[in-house]
Amino acid sequence: MNYSDLCKVYEDLEKNPSRLKKTEILSQLLKKIKHEKNKEIIYLIEGKVFPDYCEKEFGISEQLCIKALVKSSGISKEKIVSEWRKIGDLGKVAEEITSKKKQNTLFSHKLTTEKILKNLKRLPELQGKGTVDKKLSLISELLTSASPIEAKYIIRTLLNDLRIGTGPGTIRDSIIATCLKKDKETTDAVQSAYDKANDFVLVFERACKGLKSIKSINLTPGHPLKAMLALKAENIQDGFKRVGKPAVFEYKYDGFRMMINKDEKEDIKIFTRRLDNVTSQFPDVVQYVKQHIKAKSFIIDSEAVGFDKKTRRYTSFQAISQRIKRKHNIQELVKKLPIEINAFDILYYNGKSLADESFEKRTKLLRKIIENKRFHLKTAHQLITSNEKQAKEFYKQALKDNQEGVMIKNLKSIYQPGARVGHMLKLKPAENELDLVITGGEYGKGKRAGYLASFTLSCKDDKTNEYLEIGKASGLKEKKQEGLSFIELTKKIKPLITKEIGRKVNIKPKIVVTIRYQNIQRSPTYKSGFALRFPRIIQLRPDRSLKDSATLKEIKEDYKRHELKIRY
Ligand code: ATP
């Protein structure tokens, strides 16, 4: 297909905010490629060239895109940067300068989607000496033959910022509209297939063959899988009411989630909740898995929790968060910050998916194949009961053991990857905490001069995907305060600045932080309609993605809860 035809679809999608209209536009496109062997155009619609489970990244910075634009257009770097400051979208800058250039030169080759896929797929493979130059020439080759609109979308794709407002839900609905009957059973089956495969091309290929083929999509160990998420319980009683009796109570360990995979070739891979492959950061875990889990292949869901080597007390997530990002001197960190794996679910075992089996069956199997070894790897501490008093004692004990609270689970429920479900609840003491995204900041004065001292916090509007301001946090110290200083945060934010207005800056939403606050109030000042009282930044959440940040819906619920003064 000509890339320009795809770009017209991108433009249509960008122009039409209605999800229904977007579905219609996309299914028109899918009808055209339904009978083609290669359906990878769907990846380009997602702004990628690989399936979602694939960890490969382009590794292209804005600076490299600017270099490529200089090379392909002959326009100076200064001019491009100054346009970028004005417009704030490098894709649009590319469109503008290409249209000026194209008044003089008529471009010779037509770009095809195959060519785009071919060049972009090579980017992550390039390594070692001369990588930057090779990347530059692959990009410039595309930009040189690109029309203005093509240049815009090439740059946006490279920067993982396509801005066509088309999420997985719309792609799923378009696939259904193109080849299946639209009803609840089909929608659930296609969603479940996508959650298991994390690959829309595979889902589309199967959908073309019919519902039966969609339903036969299975989990694959070694491919990252979206974790099942929990809803909040108000208290033990509420927990029983919602999941039924008897219920499963487990410690809610305060660490980070680890999905541990072993495939048929005995290859072990560890993924975070953001689907990042962190296997090389955790050689200790790989070792524990080999020693303490008896199975040929599996996908095990777990929480990694840190502990103090001397006192053997569990520590907070913050204490071990460095381990996720560390690329060098890993062994040193393994010794300094030991972790214990607490396995709480199993979704695949010896060649078979268990996602549709009951939790009761899964947890029994988990306990059968894991040989518990404290401070290495073990199954989550668990109590199955119908007795409220016993459950309360268990909850108290979890808090005494330095854990966040308890999880309350239904015995009969299945595992739904990627879904926030009502059959797995979390119960924590009432401390007001939210994960929010930093979208702006303001430079400080005095010893904070030259550094950002106040940070704008935003939640996401679930309907429009827009980030809405909800408060400003200041008060970070010069020295590390619970692991974070304003100096450190400024450093992280600077490359993300999109606009400077006096002392204020707008930044690209990328950094997720945990906030503690006193109260939520209604407020006309902020776009969200709410304001947090006394928000404090507690910690960076490198383990969380933008998708994990709080939504406006959650804020409204928290606000209601505070109004009702419900205590756990
Ligand atoms: P929170 O911010 O409260 O930790 P969350 O956003 O991390 O919540 P939720 O799905 O809402 O995620 O809460 C469940 C999380 O608790 C899981 O993602 C997992 O990381 C962690 N967890 C700890 N222990 C358990 C357990 N026994 N069973 C399930 N999840 C557990």
Boltz pocket constraint, residues with backbone or C-beta under 6 A from the ligand:
constraints:
  - pocket:
      binder: B
      contacts: [[A, 227], [A, 228], [A, 229], [A, 230], [A, 231], [A, 250], [A, 251], [A, 252], [A, 253], [A, 254], [A, 255], [A, 256], [A, 257], [A, 302], [A, 303], [A, 344], [A, 380], [A, 407], [A, 426], [A, 548]]
      max_distance: 6.0
